[in-house]
Amino acid sequence: MVHPPAWSVEEVAALRGFTVEWADGDGYLVSRRAQLFHTAALRPPRQDERVLIFPRALPARLLGQYRLGQRLLRSLFYNVVRLPSGDLFLTFAKQIALYRHGTLMPVSGLRRPFRVLRGGAAVDREGNVYFGEYHSNEEREEVRIYCLPAGTSKAEVAHTFPAGHVRHVHGVFWEARRERLWCTSGDRGRENRICVTDDGFRTLTEVGAGDESWRCVGLSFGPTELLYGTDAEFEPNNLYCLDMSTGARTCLGPVDGPVYYAIRRGNAHFFGTTAEGCPSQAINAASIWCVTGEAKPVRLVTYRKDVWPNAFMYGTLHFALGPQESPGVLCSLHGLANQDERTILIRSAG
């Protein structure tokens, strides 16, 4: 029997009002409203250097001065990714841009504005960025996955799902060990898919599809296995482990709500459930779950949704992106009771 390590969860009080977007050996990129800052340390005395202010239309600028206005408009960073070139790939609300040599450049070649869910943009070994269309798509029009070639600011269509095939793309993810790209999509019946490609979407293989056990957003990769949590609206949610060689799938255990985001640190996989208040959720709360080795999922912490309705955002848990593994796992909290715009640090207590 493998026993899970003990974990400590503490708030980083110095980061109240900020979201940690990216962490690497160069420090941290943190956001406040539409501003992005670089800091070398998370605790005082922190010296923030402003990197940029993301441009917005006047109504969004006025409403976005207030936290509830920001939440209503979803006027926040979803992805801040440092590319191998040093450029920053940014998605803010439904805008996508590059920050290169002090200049913010909108990404062209896109047919419509859309959101890219957090962690849902993949960067391959050459520095090409892959991401898919996420919008309401009630009409079930065709859905595109784009590639932004390294060193350019114009995206190209890498793959098109035919009309009626999927509602939208939840995310594209890079599996570095085998140099493959994975894609998750939703939301009804066979629209719920996990697919993989090893040739940049020239071909696409369906790994699984068909019901809400295949409806997921984020993926977390181990040496030979892929872990994910379901984003089920009507069925109970679970964590699954998929053997990437055989395709065999094992249910690891139930969790308390739809899982959006996942991250791996060392041999530990972390998953954040979301306070949606959907039929599959008994208690409207968000939790962080951890899986290590062969151990069953362990719930580390739970936060209830705040009083504001879902129009002002679900209660969500945003893991910091980037390769930084020390001092621990950073996660920013949104729309949760007495915890909005706060950041926690998760560390092994062993």
Order of alpha helices (4+ residues) and beta strands (2+ residues): beta-beta-beta-beta-beta-alpha-alpha-beta-beta-beta-beta-beta-beta-beta-beta-beta-beta-beta-beta-beta-beta-beta-beta-beta-beta-beta-beta-beta-beta-beta
